[in-house]
Amino acid sequence: MSKHRMVDGRLLQMNKSYGQLKQKQKEKISEWMYQAYRKQTEDSLSDEEALQFVFDRIEEAKIWIPDYEIVNHYRAKKSQFRKRLAGENVPQHIYAMESILDRATQKMDVLEKKIEEYQAFQSEIQKLEAYYTSQQWKDDYAMDEAGIFPEKLKRGVLSQDGIWNLLERNRELSQRLGNSEVQGHDDDHGSTYTPEK
């Protein structure tokens, strides 16, 4: 059962716990405790000496909480305060550089995967190049020019520059990636096809 006592005109719960404080009161006291911890660390104070600052702030704010509750909570929080203080002592540029390292690593991981996929797809591009240099392409091109295929047909492979531009782009990208195996392609279309440049 709660024990109450009248003190300075206020009815106080003598066995009030820290958990019964309002959230805003807890936040204020926690910040005062951290300030006390910093002072304790800088000046090598005892817990009792450091907590006098907290008790003064609590009294000024007219917050009622038994002293032993503050002492126990402070000692339980000291490890968190130690980590927070250590974090504040780290130069900000280290955090900035660490962020760059993390983002660069993520982007490189994604890029490596895409490069592997791109290199594996070279066999498909070779099929496209074989088609482009075949008699079949010439026949298909002639049929398209004659209007045999539907108007709505997607015909990138039958355009004047579609495949040729892609093969050139593929060669340039492969060179940038250091892949010397991808060679330039021959323009073997005679008078049927002249790439626009």
ChimeraX commands (.cxc) that place a marker at each C-alpha (Angstrom):
marker #1 position 0.00,0.00,0.00 radius 0.5
marker #1 position 1.23,3.49,-0.84 radius 0.5
marker #1 position 2.54,5.58,2.05 radius 0.5
marker #1 position 1.83,9.30,1.87 radius 0.5
marker #1 position 3.07,12.21,3.93 radius 0.5
marker #1 position 2.34,15.90,3.92 radius 0.5
marker #1 position 5.56,17.84,3.20 radius 0.5
marker #1 position 5.58,21.62,2.73 radius 0.5
marker #1 position 1.89,21.59,1.94 radius 0.5
marker #1 position 2.20,18.76,-0.59 radius 0.5
marker #1 position 0.92,15.22,-0.15 radius 0.5
marker #1 position 3.83,13.05,-1.22 radius 0.5
marker #1 position 3.98,9.33,-1.90 radius 0.5
marker #1 position 6.98,8.29,0.13 radius 0.5
marker #1 position 7.54,4.98,-1.67 radius 0.5
marker #1 position 7.16,6.41,-5.18 radius 0.5
marker #1 position 9.27,4.55,-7.77 radius 0.5
marker #1 position 11.17,5.99,-10.72 radius 0.5
marker #1 position 8.83,4.18,-13.09 radius 0.5
marker #1 position 5.87,6.13,-11.70 radius 0.5
marker #1 position 7.28,9.46,-12.90 radius 0.5
marker #1 position 5.77,11.16,-15.94 radius 0.5
marker #1 position 7.65,10.63,-19.19 radius 0.5
marker #1 position 8.76,14.27,-19.42 radius 0.5
marker #1 position 10.04,14.11,-15.86 radius 0.5
marker #1 position 12.04,10.98,-16.69 radius 0.5
marker #1 position 13.54,12.66,-19.75 radius 0.5
marker #1 position 14.61,15.70,-17.73 radius 0.5
marker #1 position 16.12,13.62,-14.94 radius 0.5
marker #1 position 17.92,11.36,-17.40 radius 0.5
marker #1 position 19.55,14.36,-19.07 radius 0.5
marker #1 position 20.54,15.80,-15.68 radius 0.5
marker #1 position 22.05,12.43,-14.81 radius 0.5
marker #1 position 24.09,12.46,-18.00 radius 0.5
marker #1 position 25.38,15.94,-17.26 radius 0.5
marker #1 position 26.29,14.70,-13.78 radius 0.5
marker #1 position 28.08,11.70,-15.29 radius 0.5
marker #1 position 30.15,13.91,-17.57 radius 0.5
marker #1 position 31.10,16.08,-14.59 radius 0.5
marker #1 position 31.92,12.98,-12.56 radius 0.5
marker #1 position 34.19,11.67,-15.33 radius 0.5
marker #1 position 35.97,14.98,-15.87 radius 0.5
marker #1 position 36.50,15.78,-12.17 radius 0.5
marker #1 position 36.78,12.24,-10.73 radius 0.5
marker #1 position 33.79,12.75,-8.45 radius 0.5
marker #1 position 32.05,10.09,-6.40 radius 0.5
marker #1 position 28.49,9.09,-7.25 radius 0.5
marker #1 position 27.21,11.06,-4.29 radius 0.5
marker #1 position 29.10,14.20,-5.32 radius 0.5
marker #1 position 27.97,13.94,-8.93 radius 0.5
marker #1 position 24.35,13.30,-8.00 radius 0.5
marker #1 position 24.10,16.42,-5.88 radius 0.5
marker #1 position 23.68,18.31,-9.16 radius 0.5
marker #1 position 20.75,16.04,-10.06 radius 0.5
marker #1 position 19.11,16.42,-6.65 radius 0.5
marker #1 position 19.34,20.21,-6.92 radius 0.5
marker #1 position 17.71,20.20,-10.38 radius 0.5
marker #1 position 14.94,17.86,-9.17 radius 0.5
marker #1 position 14.21,20.10,-6.19 radius 0.5
marker #1 position 14.13,23.21,-8.38 radius 0.5
marker #1 position 11.66,21.47,-10.73 radius 0.5
marker #1 position 9.50,20.45,-7.73 radius 0.5
marker #1 position 9.61,16.78,-8.74 radius 0.5
marker #1 position 9.15,14.33,-5.90 radius 0.5
marker #1 position 11.08,11.08,-6.01 radius 0.5
marker #1 position 12.98,9.39,-3.15 radius 0.5
marker #1 position 16.76,9.91,-3.33 radius 0.5
marker #1 position 17.49,6.18,-3.31 radius 0.5
marker #1 position 15.45,5.78,-6.52 radius 0.5
marker #1 position 17.68,8.35,-8.23 radius 0.5
marker #1 position 20.85,6.72,-6.93 radius 0.5
marker #1 position 19.79,3.24,-8.09 radius 0.5
marker #1 position 18.66,4.47,-11.51 radius 0.5
marker #1 position 21.85,6.48,-12.00 radius 0.5
marker #1 position 24.05,3.50,-11.28 radius 0.5
marker #1 position 21.99,1.33,-13.62 radius 0.5
marker #1 position 22.36,3.89,-16.42 radius 0.5
marker #1 position 26.08,4.54,-16.10 radius 0.5
marker #1 position 27.05,2.02,-18.78 radius 0.5
marker #1 position 24.73,3.76,-21.25 radius 0.5
marker #1 position 26.14,7.14,-20.28 radius 0.5
marker #1 position 29.67,5.80,-20.81 radius 0.5
marker #1 position 28.81,4.70,-24.36 radius 0.5
marker #1 position 27.09,8.00,-25.11 radius 0.5
marker #1 position 30.07,9.99,-23.87 radius 0.5
marker #1 position 32.48,7.84,-25.90 radius 0.5
marker #1 position 30.37,8.48,-29.00 radius 0.5
marker #1 position 30.45,12.23,-28.46 radius 0.5
marker #1 position 34.24,12.12,-28.27 radius 0.5
marker #1 position 34.55,10.65,-31.77 radius 0.5
marker #1 position 35.39,13.30,-34.43 radius 0.5
marker #1 position 32.48,13.83,-36.83 radius 0.5
marker #1 position 34.63,13.22,-39.90 radius 0.5
marker #1 position 35.08,9.59,-38.84 radius 0.5
marker #1 position 31.32,9.09,-38.98 radius 0.5
marker #1 position 31.24,10.82,-42.39 radius 0.5
marker #1 position 34.04,8.63,-43.77 radius 0.5
marker #1 position 32.42,5.48,-42.35 radius 0.5
marker #1 position 29.19,6.42,-44.12 radius 0.5
marker #1 position 31.06,6.82,-47.43 radius 0.5
marker #1 position 32.74,3.44,-46.89 radius 0.5
marker #1 position 29.39,1.73,-46.27 radius 0.5
marker #1 position 27.70,3.34,-49.29 radius 0.5
marker #1 position 30.67,2.63,-51.57 radius 0.5
marker #1 position 30.70,-1.02,-50.48 radius 0.5
marker #1 position 26.97,-1.36,-51.19 radius 0.5
marker #1 position 27.29,0.23,-54.62 radius 0.5
marker #1 position 30.29,-1.95,-55.52 radius 0.5
marker #1 position 28.41,-5.07,-54.42 radius 0.5
marker #1 position 25.50,-4.13,-56.68 radius 0.5
marker #1 position 27.85,-3.22,-59.55 radius 0.5
marker #1 position 29.81,-6.49,-59.30 radius 0.5
marker #1 position 26.58,-8.45,-59.53 radius 0.5
marker #1 position 25.44,-6.44,-62.55 radius 0.5
marker #1 position 28.82,-6.88,-64.26 radius 0.5
marker #1 position 28.61,-10.64,-63.74 radius 0.5
marker #1 position 25.11,-10.64,-65.24 radius 0.5
marker #1 position 26.30,-8.49,-68.15 radius 0.5
marker #1 position 29.27,-10.73,-68.87 radius 0.5
marker #1 position 27.07,-13.84,-68.71 radius 0.5
marker #1 position 24.73,-12.18,-71.22 radius 0.5
marker #1 position 27.49,-11.84,-73.83 radius 0.5
marker #1 position 26.50,-15.20,-75.32 radius 0.5
marker #1 position 23.06,-13.75,-76.08 radius 0.5
marker #1 position 24.59,-10.66,-77.66 radius 0.5
marker #1 position 26.74,-12.94,-79.81 radius 0.5
marker #1 position 23.56,-14.59,-81.07 radius 0.5
marker #1 position 22.26,-11.15,-81.98 radius 0.5
marker #1 position 25.47,-10.31,-83.83 radius 0.5
marker #1 position 25.36,-13.64,-85.70 radius 0.5
marker #1 position 21.82,-12.84,-86.81 radius 0.5
marker #1 position 22.82,-9.31,-87.81 radius 0.5
marker #1 position 25.58,-10.61,-90.11 radius 0.5
marker #1 position 23.52,-13.42,-91.61 radius 0.5
marker #1 position 21.57,-13.77,-94.83 radius 0.5
marker #1 position 18.47,-14.21,-92.65 radius 0.5
marker #1 position 18.77,-10.59,-91.46 radius 0.5
marker #1 position 19.06,-9.39,-95.06 radius 0.5
marker #1 position 15.96,-11.34,-96.02 radius 0.5
marker #1 position 14.01,-10.09,-92.99 radius 0.5
marker #1 position 15.09,-6.52,-93.71 radius 0.5
marker #1 position 13.97,-6.80,-97.32 radius 0.5
marker #1 position 10.60,-8.25,-96.27 radius 0.5
marker #1 position 10.08,-5.41,-93.83 radius 0.5
marker #1 position 10.97,-2.84,-96.47 radius 0.5
marker #1 position 8.42,-4.50,-98.76 radius 0.5
marker #1 position 5.71,-3.99,-96.12 radius 0.5
marker #1 position 5.13,-7.67,-95.46 radius 0.5
marker #1 position 5.35,-7.37,-91.66 radius 0.5
marker #1 position 2.59,-5.67,-89.58 radius 0.5
marker #1 position 2.93,-1.92,-88.96 radius 0.5
marker #1 position 2.71,-2.36,-85.17 radius 0.5
marker #1 position 5.55,-4.90,-85.06 radius 0.5
marker #1 position 8.36,-3.91,-82.70 radius 0.5
marker #1 position 11.21,-3.87,-85.19 radius 0.5
marker #1 position 14.33,-2.59,-83.42 radius 0.5
marker #1 position 16.36,-5.45,-84.90 radius 0.5
marker #1 position 15.27,-4.41,-88.41 radius 0.5
marker #1 position 16.05,-0.71,-88.07 radius 0.5
marker #1 position 18.94,0.94,-89.91 radius 0.5
marker #1 position 21.01,1.36,-86.73 radius 0.5
marker #1 position 19.42,-0.73,-83.96 radius 0.5
marker #1 position 21.73,-3.74,-83.70 radius 0.5
marker #1 position 24.81,-1.94,-85.06 radius 0.5
marker #1 position 24.59,0.76,-82.36 radius 0.5
marker #1 position 24.09,-1.83,-79.63 radius 0.5
marker #1 position 27.09,-3.87,-80.76 radius 0.5
marker #1 position 29.26,-0.75,-80.82 radius 0.5
marker #1 position 28.04,0.21,-77.36 radius 0.5
marker #1 position 28.69,-3.32,-76.11 radius 0.5
marker #1 position 32.25,-3.22,-77.46 radius 0.5
marker #1 position 32.93,0.16,-75.79 radius 0.5
marker #1 position 31.47,-0.99,-72.46 radius 0.5
marker #1 position 33.46,-4.20,-72.58 radius 0.5
marker #1 position 36.65,-2.25,-73.19 radius 0.5
marker #1 position 35.87,-0.02,-70.20 radius 0.5
marker #1 position 35.44,-3.17,-68.10 radius 0.5
marker #1 position 38.75,-4.54,-69.37 radius 0.5
marker #1 position 37.22,-7.32,-71.43 radius 0.5
marker #1 position 39.40,-7.64,-74.54 radius 0.5
marker #1 position 37.50,-10.69,-75.79 radius 0.5
marker #1 position 34.71,-8.58,-77.29 radius 0.5
marker #1 position 35.86,-7.50,-80.72 radius 0.5
marker #1 position 34.47,-5.03,-83.21 radius 0.5
marker #1 position 31.93,-6.48,-85.66 radius 0.5
marker #1 position 32.10,-6.59,-89.41 radius 0.5
marker #1 position 29.56,-4.67,-91.44 radius 0.5
marker #1 position 28.68,-7.48,-93.83 radius 0.5
marker #1 position 25.49,-6.22,-95.43 radius 0.5
marker #1 position 26.69,-5.17,-98.89 radius 0.5
marker #1 position 24.46,-2.65,-100.60 radius 0.5
marker #1 position 21.42,-3.73,-98.54 radius 0.5
marker #1 position 22.53,-1.88,-95.39 radius 0.5
marker #1 position 24.75,1.10,-94.71 radius 0.5
marker #1 position 24.89,2.17,-91.04 radius 0.5
marker #1 position 24.12,5.82,-90.44 radius 0.5
marker #1 position 26.87,7.63,-88.57 radius 0.5
marker link #1:1,2 radius 0.2
marker link #1:2,3 radius 0.2
marker link #1:3,4 radius 0.2
marker link #1:4,5 radius 0.2
marker link #1:5,6 radius 0.2
marker link #1:6,7 radius 0.2
marker link #1:7,8 radius 0.2
marker link #1:8,9 radius 0.2
marker link #1:9,10 radius 0.2
marker link #1:10,11 radius 0.2
marker link #1:11,12 radius 0.2
marker link #1:12,13 radius 0.2
marker link #1:13,14 radius 0.2
marker link #1:14,15 radius 0.2
marker link #1:15,16 radius 0.2
marker link #1:16,17 radius 0.2
marker link #1:17,18 radius 0.2
marker link #1:18,19 radius 0.2
marker link #1:19,20 radius 0.2
marker link #1:20,21 radius 0.2
marker link #1:21,22 radius 0.2
marker link #1:22,23 radius 0.2
marker link #1:23,24 radius 0.2
marker link #1:24,25 radius 0.2
marker link #1:25,26 radius 0.2
marker link #1:26,27 radius 0.2
marker link #1:27,28 radius 0.2
marker link #1:28,29 radius 0.2
marker link #1:29,30 radius 0.2
marker link #1:30,31 radius 0.2
marker link #1:31,32 radius 0.2
marker link #1:32,33 radius 0.2
marker link #1:33,34 radius 0.2
marker link #1:34,35 radius 0.2
marker link #1:35,36 radius 0.2
marker link #1:36,37 radius 0.2
marker link #1:37,38 radius 0.2
marker link #1:38,39 radius 0.2
marker link #1:39,40 radius 0.2
marker link #1:40,41 radius 0.2
marker link #1:41,42 radius 0.2
marker link #1:42,43 radius 0.2
marker link #1:43,44 radius 0.2
marker link #1:44,45 radius 0.2
marker link #1:45,46 radius 0.2
marker link #1:46,47 radius 0.2
marker link #1:47,48 radius 0.2
marker link #1:48,49 radius 0.2
marker link #1:49,50 radius 0.2
marker link #1:50,51 radius 0.2
marker link #1:51,52 radius 0.2
marker link #1:52,53 radius 0.2
marker link #1:53,54 radius 0.2
marker link #1:54,55 radius 0.2
marker link #1:55,56 radius 0.2
marker link #1:56,57 radius 0.2
marker link #1:57,58 radius 0.2
marker link #1:58,59 radius 0.2
marker link #1:59,60 radius 0.2
marker link #1:60,61 radius 0.2
marker link #1:61,62 radius 0.2
marker link #1:62,63 radius 0.2
marker link #1:63,64 radius 0.2
marker link #1:64,65 radius 0.2
marker link #1:65,66 radius 0.2
marker link #1:66,67 radius 0.2
marker link #1:67,68 radius 0.2
marker link #1:68,69 radius 0.2
marker link #1:69,70 radius 0.2
marker link #1:70,71 radius 0.2
marker link #1:71,72 radius 0.2
marker link #1:72,73 radius 0.2
marker link #1:73,74 radius 0.2
marker link #1:74,75 radius 0.2
marker link #1:75,76 radius 0.2
marker link #1:76,77 radius 0.2
marker link #1:77,78 radius 0.2
marker link #1:78,79 radius 0.2
marker link #1:79,80 radius 0.2
marker link #1:80,81 radius 0.2
marker link #1:81,82 radius 0.2
marker link #1:82,83 radius 0.2
marker link #1:83,84 radius 0.2
marker link #1:84,85 radius 0.2
marker link #1:85,86 radius 0.2
marker link #1:86,87 radius 0.2
marker link #1:87,88 radius 0.2
marker link #1:88,89 radius 0.2
marker link #1:89,90 radius 0.2
marker link #1:90,91 radius 0.2
marker link #1:91,92 radius 0.2
marker link #1:92,93 radius 0.2
marker link #1:93,94 radius 0.2
marker link #1:94,95 radius 0.2
marker link #1:95,96 radius 0.2
marker link #1:96,97 radius 0.2
marker link #1:97,98 radius 0.2
marker link #1:98,99 radius 0.2
marker link #1:99,100 radius 0.2
marker link #1:100,101 radius 0.2
marker link #1:101,102 radius 0.2
marker link #1:102,103 radius 0.2
marker link #1:103,104 radius 0.2
marker link #1:104,105 radius 0.2
marker link #1:105,106 radius 0.2
marker link #1:106,107 radius 0.2
marker link #1:107,108 radius 0.2
marker link #1:108,109 radius 0.2
marker link #1:109,110 radius 0.2
marker link #1:110,111 radius 0.2
marker link #1:111,112 radius 0.2
marker link #1:112,113 radius 0.2
marker link #1:113,114 radius 0.2
marker link #1:114,115 radius 0.2
marker link #1:115,116 radius 0.2
marker link #1:116,117 radius 0.2
marker link #1:117,118 radius 0.2
marker link #1:118,119 radius 0.2
marker link #1:119,120 radius 0.2
marker link #1:120,121 radius 0.2
marker link #1:121,122 radius 0.2
marker link #1:122,123 radius 0.2
marker link #1:123,124 radius 0.2
marker link #1:124,125 radius 0.2
marker link #1:125,126 radius 0.2
marker link #1:126,127 radius 0.2
marker link #1:127,128 radius 0.2
marker link #1:128,129 radius 0.2
marker link #1:129,130 radius 0.2
marker link #1:130,131 radius 0.2
marker link #1:131,132 radius 0.2
marker link #1:132,133 radius 0.2
marker link #1:133,134 radius 0.2
marker link #1:134,135 radius 0.2
marker link #1:135,136 radius 0.2
marker link #1:136,137 radius 0.2
marker link #1:137,138 radius 0.2
marker link #1:138,139 radius 0.2
marker link #1:139,140 radius 0.2
marker link #1:140,141 radius 0.2
marker link #1:141,142 radius 0.2
marker link #1:142,143 radius 0.2
marker link #1:143,144 radius 0.2
marker link #1:144,145 radius 0.2
marker link #1:145,146 radius 0.2
marker link #1:146,147 radius 0.2
marker link #1:147,148 radius 0.2
marker link #1:148,149 radius 0.2
marker link #1:149,150 radius 0.2
marker link #1:150,151 radius 0.2
marker link #1:151,152 radius 0.2
marker link #1:152,153 radius 0.2
marker link #1:153,154 radius 0.2
marker link #1:154,155 radius 0.2
marker link #1:155,156 radius 0.2
marker link #1:156,157 radius 0.2
marker link #1:157,158 radius 0.2
marker link #1:158,159 radius 0.2
marker link #1:159,160 radius 0.2
marker link #1:160,161 radius 0.2
marker link #1:161,162 radius 0.2
marker link #1:162,163 radius 0.2
marker link #1:163,164 radius 0.2
marker link #1:164,165 radius 0.2
marker link #1:165,166 radius 0.2
marker link #1:166,167 radius 0.2
marker link #1:167,168 radius 0.2
marker link #1:168,169 radius 0.2
marker link #1:169,170 radius 0.2
marker link #1:170,171 radius 0.2
marker link #1:171,172 radius 0.2
marker link #1:172,173 radius 0.2
marker link #1:173,174 radius 0.2
marker link #1:174,175 radius 0.2
marker link #1:175,176 radius 0.2
marker link #1:176,177 radius 0.2
marker link #1:177,178 radius 0.2
marker link #1:178,179 radius 0.2
marker link #1:179,180 radius 0.2
marker link #1:180,181 radius 0.2
marker link #1:181,182 radius 0.2
marker link #1:182,183 radius 0.2
marker link #1:183,184 radius 0.2
marker link #1:184,185 radius 0.2
marker link #1:185,186 radius 0.2
marker link #1:186,187 radius 0.2
marker link #1:187,188 radius 0.2
marker link #1:188,189 radius 0.2
marker link #1:189,190 radius 0.2
marker link #1:190,191 radius 0.2
marker link #1:191,192 radius 0.2
marker link #1:192,193 radius 0.2
marker link #1:193,194 radius 0.2
marker link #1:194,195 radius 0.2
marker link #1:195,196 radius 0.2
marker link #1:196,197 radius 0.2
view
